[in-house]
């Protein structure tokens, strides 16, 4: 065997960053040592894994194909080490969660997971659904938790739990006393919504088909808290997952509304890479979520 795990580690890190300098910084190696290790791997097998353009490197088709296999080998190596250490039920887990899931569900689930596996090494990344999907495709995550239905040939979605989105306003808003809004109410209102590519927006747009071109969307924000604060300031109506506004509804600082004939039910999903075996740690996480 002409390669080492260090060769694979360098190859995968450079592939993720498409940069020798960024890979070297992550691996705590010099740039020259990182570059030499990558070149050594290519030379030993007389194969070119990257197309080089100045200081930038881009995986070529051969490199893309080998990357998935290299990632699988590294995962198996990590699991083998855990078994040698007598920790076969504990492993590292690179977890990515969309904003609503990450902020309102994952932290509680993480506490339960660490209670069962106190030696587990969990790295949690929270971002928008497109960001989680991008990291999953770039093999930076073992498991993603997202709130939108996406379609990609390399990704596999597994339904996790149901969710419902809710329209809401400040208690002093003129529509607060109506509770159920008409088509006219929706068209006359000012709306504060999540950004177009988000899971929230996907569900909202689907529910409001036929009205979308005529809605008065005054703000598009990337964070749930910003939307809630804008609504509290009286700038208009918001629409978020019921788990994101549950506390405010209970405390009376926001008022829940419904739009007649416009259901906003949706599903949360686990997302995995089709070409990667699901790690033991990721499998344990999903089992605990579904229990």
GIKAKA-V41732 format. One record per residue. N is the residue number from 1. RES is the residue in three letters. PHI is phi in degrees with one decimal (999 if undefined). OMEGA is omega in radians with two decimals (999 if undefined). D_FIRST is the distance of its C-alpha to the first C-alpha in Angstrom with 2 decimals. Layout:
N:RES:PHI:OMEGA:D_FIRST + N:RES:PHI:OMEGA:D_FIRST
This chain:
1:UNK:999:-3.02:0.00 + 2:UNK:-93.9:-3.12:3.79 + 3:UNK:-116.7:3.09:5.80 + 4:UNK:-119.5:3.07:7.99 + 5:UNK:-62.4:3.10:10.96 + 6:UNK:-64.7:3.06:13.14 + 7:UNK:-58.4:-3.13:11.82 + 8:UNK:-64.3:3.14:12.61 + 9:UNK:-62.0:3.11:15.83 + 10:UNK:-64.7:-3.14:16.94 + 11:UNK:-56.0:-3.08:16.32 + 12:UNK:-68.6:-3.13:18.30 + 13:UNK:-70.6:3.07:20.98 + 14:UNK:-64.5:3.13:21.62 + 15:UNK:-62.6:-3.12:21.81 + 16:UNK:-68.9:-3.08:24.33 + 17:UNK:-93.5:-3.04:26.49 + 18:UNK:53.9:-3.10:25.97 + 19:UNK:-158.2:3.10:26.58 + 20:UNK:-67.1:-3.07:24.72 + 21:UNK:-63.9:-3.14:27.68 + 22:UNK:-69.1:3.10:27.93 + 23:UNK:-65.3:3.13:24.23 + 24:UNK:-61.0:3.14:24.49 + 25:UNK:-63.8:3.14:27.60 + 26:UNK:-66.5:-3.08:26.09 + 27:UNK:-86.8:-3.09:23.07 + 28:UNK:56.9:3.08:25.46 + 29:UNK:-119.8:3.02:23.64 + 30:UNK:-74.1:3.11:25.33 + 31:UNK:-63.7:-3.12:25.25 + 32:UNK:-66.7:3.13:23.93 + 33:UNK:-68.2:3.11:20.94 + 34:UNK:-65.0:3.13:20.24 + 35:UNK:-62.1:-3.13:20.66 + 36:UNK:-65.3:-3.14:18.48 + 37:UNK:-65.1:3.13:15.50 + 38:UNK:-66.6:-3.13:16.03 + 39:UNK:-66.6:3.11:16.55 + 40:UNK:-63.2:3.11:13.47 + 41:UNK:-61.0:-3.14:11.36 + 42:UNK:-65.6:-3.09:13.71 + 43:UNK:-67.4:-3.10:13.77 + 44:UNK:-62.8:-3.12:10.15 + 45:UNK:-111.3:3.12:10.48 + 46:UNK:51.0:-3.13:14.21 + 47:UNK:-136.0:3.06:15.35 + 48:UNK:-104.9:-3.07:18.17 + 49:UNK:-99.4:-3.08:18.17 + 50:UNK:-128.8:2.89:21.60 + 51:UNK:-93.2:-3.05:24.99 + 52:UNK:-107.4:3.11:26.50 + 53:UNK:-136.5:-3.04:30.22 + 54:UNK:64.8:3.12:31.43 + 55:UNK:-90.2:-3.12:29.93 + 56:UNK:-92.9:3.09:29.11 + 57:UNK:-122.3:3.11:25.84 + 58:UNK:-127.9:3.10:25.86 + 59:UNK:-59.1:3.03:23.04 + 60:UNK:-88.2:-3.10:23.30 + 61:UNK:-54.7:3.12:23.04 + 62:UNK:-64.8:3.11:19.39 + 63:UNK:-64.1:3.12:18.67 + 64:UNK:-60.9:-3.12:20.99 + 65:UNK:-65.3:-3.11:19.30 + 66:UNK:-76.9:-3.11:15.80 + 67:UNK:-60.7:-3.13:17.53 + 68:UNK:-61.4:3.12:18.74 + 69:UNK:-66.3:3.12:15.42 + 70:UNK:-64.9:3.11:14.02 + 71:UNK:-63.6:3.11:17.27 + 72:UNK:-63.7:3.11:16.98 + 73:UNK:-62.0:3.13:13.62 + 74:UNK:-65.8:3.10:15.34 + 75:UNK:-63.7:3.11:18.40 + 76:UNK:-64.1:3.13:16.79 + 77:UNK:-64.0:3.13:15.27 + 78:UNK:-65.3:3.13:18.83 + 79:UNK:-66.8:3.09:20.47 + 80:UNK:-62.5:3.12:18.38 + 81:UNK:-63.2:3.13:19.47 + 82:UNK:-63.7:3.10:22.99 + 83:UNK:-66.8:3.09:23.09 + 84:UNK:-61.3:-3.13:22.05 + 85:UNK:-85.4:-3.13:24.91 + 86:UNK:76.3:-3.12:27.23 + 87:UNK:-121.5:-3.03:27.70 + 88:UNK:-64.3:3.14:26.43 + 89:UNK:-95.4:-3.10:29.41 + 90:UNK:-124.3:3.13:28.99 + 91:UNK:-149.5:3.07:26.53 + 92:UNK:-74.6:-3.11:26.48 + 93:UNK:-139.9:3.07:28.34 + 94:UNK:-98.1:-2.99:28.69 + 95:UNK:-112.5:3.06:32.05 + 96:UNK:-121.9:-3.12:34.13 + 97:UNK:-132.6:3.05:37.81 + 98:UNK:-67.7:-2.93:40.56 + 99:UNK:-57.9:-3.10:43.52 + 100:UNK:-65.0:3.13:45.87 + 101:UNK:-64.9:-3.11:43.31 + 102:UNK:-64.2:-3.05:41.76 + 103:UNK:-83.3:-3.01:45.16 + 104:UNK:-117.9:-3.10:47.02 + 105:UNK:-121.9:-2.95:44.69 + 106:UNK:-67.2:-3.12:41.23 + 107:UNK:-61.2:3.10:42.46 + 108:UNK:-64.8:3.13:44.34 + 109:UNK:-66.7:3.12:41.42 + 110:UNK:-63.7:3.12:39.16 + 111:UNK:-61.5:3.12:41.64 + 112:UNK:-66.8:3.14:41.55 + 113:UNK:-62.4:-3.13:37.75 + 114:UNK:-70.7:3.05:37.58 + 115:UNK:-67.1:3.12:40.36 + 116:UNK:-79.2:-3.08:38.26 + 117:UNK:-127.6:-3.03:34.96 + 118:UNK:-62.4:-3.14:36.07 + 119:UNK:-92.2:-3.10:32.62 + 120:UNK:-65.8:3.10:31.28 + 121:UNK:-110.7:-3.08:30.00 + 122:UNK:-112.0:3.04:31.63 + 123:UNK:-110.4:-3.07:31.65 + 124:UNK:-107.3:3.05:34.53 + 125:UNK:-114.2:3.13:35.20 + 126:UNK:-115.2:-3.14:38.66 + 127:UNK:-162.7:3.10:39.66 + 128:UNK:-69.4:3.10:41.26 + 129:UNK:-56.5:3.09:39.99 + 130:UNK:-59.4:3.13:38.74 + 131:UNK:-68.2:3.11:36.84 + 132:UNK:-64.5:3.12:35.17 + 133:UNK:-61.4:3.13:34.31 + 134:UNK:-60.8:3.13:32.87 + 135:UNK:-67.3:3.10:30.59 + 136:UNK:-65.4:3.13:29.54 + 137:UNK:-66.6:3.14:28.67 + 138:UNK:-87.9:3.09:26.74 + 139:UNK:60.1:3.11:24.64 + 140:UNK:-91.1:-3.10:26.30 + 141:UNK:-128.3:3.00:27.83 + 142:UNK:-88.7:-3.08:27.03 + 143:UNK:-153.5:3.07:30.62 + 144:UNK:-115.6:3.07:33.65 + 145:UNK:-124.2:-3.01:37.32 + 146:UNK:-129.5:-3.06:39.58 + 147:UNK:-118.1:3.10:43.24 + 148:UNK:-142.8:3.07:43.19 + 149:UNK:-84.4:-3.12:42.26 + 150:UNK:-120.8:-3.12:39.73 + 151:UNK:-127.4:3.07:38.23 + 152:UNK:-152.0:-3.05:34.75 + 153:UNK:-62.6:-3.11:32.55 + 154:UNK:-94.7:-3.07:29.47 + 155:UNK:-115.9:3.12:31.42 + 156:UNK:-118.8:3.10:32.88 + 157:UNK:-99.6:3.06:36.15 + 158:UNK:-123.1:3.14:37.36 + 159:UNK:-58.4:-3.11:41.02 + 160:UNK:-112.0:-3.09:41.58 + 161:UNK:-152.1:3.12:45.24 + 162:UNK:-80.8:3.09:48.39 + 163:UNK:-142.3:3.09:49.96 + 164:UNK:-134.9:3.08:53.23 + 165:UNK:-89.3:-3.03:54.16 + 166:UNK:-138.2:3.02:57.59 + 167:UNK:-80.7:-3.11:60.00 + 168:UNK:-149.9:3.13:61.74 + 169:UNK:-148.1:3.03:64.29 + 170:UNK:-74.3:-3.13:66.18 + 171:UNK:-56.8:3.14:69.04 + 172:UNK:-90.3:-3.13:71.57 + 173:UNK:-65.8:-3.14:70.31 + 174:UNK:-56.6:-3.12:73.01 + 175:UNK:-90.9:-3.05:70.82 + 176:UNK:-61.3:-3.08:70.00 + 177:UNK:-80.4:-3.06:72.96 + 178:UNK:-83.5:-3.14:72.09 + 179:UNK:66.1:3.10:68.84 + 180:UNK:-112.5:-3.04:68.38 + 181:UNK:-95.8:3.08:68.27 + 182:UNK:-90.9:3.06:69.57 + 183:UNK:-57.1:-3.13:68.16 + 184:UNK:-63.9:3.11:70.72 + 185:UNK:-58.7:-3.12:69.65 + 186:UNK:-62.9:-3.11:66.01 + 187:UNK:-73.0:-3.11:67.05 + 188:UNK:-84.9:-3.06:69.39 + 189:UNK:-80.4:2.96:66.98 + 190:UNK:-95.3:-3.03:64.71 + 191:UNK:-116.2:3.06:61.06 + 192:UNK:-121.4:-2.94:58.32 + 193:UNK:-128.7:3.00:54.94 + 194:UNK:-71.6:-3.10:51.20 + 195:UNK:-65.9:-3.01:49.40 + 196:UNK:-56.0:-3.07:49.08 + 197:UNK:-87.8:-3.05:45.35 + 198:UNK:-77.1:3.08:45.52 + 199:UNK:-64.0:3.09:45.57 + 200:UNK:-57.2:-3.05:49.14 + 201:UNK:-68.6:3.11:50.29 + 202:UNK:-59.3:-3.14:48.77 + 203:UNK:-69.2:3.14:50.85 + 204:UNK:-60.4:-3.12:53.93 + 205:UNK:-61.6:3.12:53.92 + 206:UNK:-64.3:-3.13:53.55 + 207:UNK:-67.8:-3.04:56.41 + 208:UNK:-100.2:3.11:58.66 + 209:UNK:-55.3:-3.10:58.34 + 210:UNK:95.5:3.12:61.64 + 211:UNK:-110.6:-2.98:62.48 + 212:UNK:-50.0:-3.07:59.54 + 213:UNK:-61.5:-3.04:61.08 + 214:UNK:-105.4:3.11:64.19 + 215:UNK:-72.7:3.12:62.78 + 216:UNK:-96.0:-3.13:63.50 + 217:UNK:-91.4:-3.03:60.11 + 218:UNK:-91.3:-3.14:60.99 + 219:UNK:-144.5:3.01:57.72 + 220:UNK:-124.9:-3.02:54.03 + 221:UNK:-121.5:-3.04:52.10 + 222:UNK:-94.3:-3.11:48.48 + 223:UNK:-128.0:-3.13:49.24 + 224:UNK:-60.3:-3.10:51.21 + 225:UNK:-62.3:3.12:53.09 + 226:UNK:-64.6:3.11:54.31 + 227:UNK:-65.5:-3.14:55.69 + 228:UNK:-62.1:3.14:57.44 + 229:UNK:-66.7:3.11:58.98 + 230:UNK:-65.6:3.10:60.20 + 231:UNK:-66.9:3.11:61.83 + 232:UNK:-62.5:3.12:63.41 + 233:UNK:-80.7:3.08:64.82 + 234:UNK:83.9:-3.08:66.59 + 235:UNK:-83.0:3.12:64.70 + 236:UNK:152.7:3.12:64.30 + 237:UNK:-93.9:3.05:62.54 + 238:UNK:-118.6:3.09:58.90 + 239:UNK:-150.1:-3.11:56.58 + 240:UNK:-139.7:3.05:53.68 + 241:UNK:-59.3:3.13:52.08 + 242:UNK:-61.7:3.12:54.58 + 243:UNK:-73.5:-3.14:52.19 + 244:UNK:-81.7:-3.10:52.28 + 245:UNK:-119.8:-3.07:56.09 + 246:UNK:-57.7:-3.10:56.91 + 247:UNK:-64.5:-3.12:57.98 + 248:UNK:-66.7:3.10:60.18 + 249:UNK:-65.4:-3.14:61.83 + 250:UNK:-64.7:-3.12:62.58 + 251:UNK:-80.7:3.13:63.97 + 252:UNK:82.9:3.12:66.06 + 253:UNK:-85.9:3.01:64.71 + 254:UNK:-134.3:-3.12:63.54 + 255:UNK:-118.7:-3.14:65.12 + 256:UNK:-80.1:3.13:63.26 + 257:UNK:-130.9:3.01:64.43 + 258:UNK:-131.3:3.07:63.80 + 259:UNK:-107.6:-3.05:64.28 + 260:UNK:-56.1:3.08:66.15 + 261:UNK:72.4:-3.12:64.09 + 262:UNK:-127.1:3.13:60.88 + 263:UNK:-64.9:-3.11:58.41 + 264:UNK:-128.3:3.07:55.32 + 265:UNK:-76.8:3.12:53.11 + 266:UNK:-153.3:-3.10:49.36 + 267:UNK:-128.0:2.94:46.07 + 268:UNK:-93.2:-3.05:43.28 + 269:UNK:-130.8:2.81:39.73 + 270:UNK:-86.7:3.07:36.24 + 271:UNK:-127.3:3.11:33.76 + 272:UNK:-129.3:3.14:30.07 + 273:UNK:-90.2:-3.07:27.47 + 274:UNK:-61.1:-3.06:27.30 + 275:UNK:-91.3:-3.13:23.61 + 276:UNK:-116.6:3.04:22.66 + 277:UNK:-67.3:3.11:23.10 + 278:UNK:-70.8:-3.10:25.93 + 279:UNK:-68.6:3.10:24.85 + 280:UNK:-58.9:-3.12:26.73 + 281:UNK:-64.0:3.12:28.62 + 282:UNK:-64.8:3.12:29.74 + 283:UNK:-64.0:3.11:30.85 + 284:UNK:-62.6:-3.14:32.86 + 285:UNK:-60.5:-3.12:34.47 + 286:UNK:-63.3:3.13:35.60 + 287:UNK:-61.8:3.13:36.96 + 288:UNK:-68.6:3.11:38.99 + 289:UNK:-65.3:-3.07:40.34 + 290:UNK:-86.3:-3.09:41.48 + 291:UNK:-66.9:999:43.00
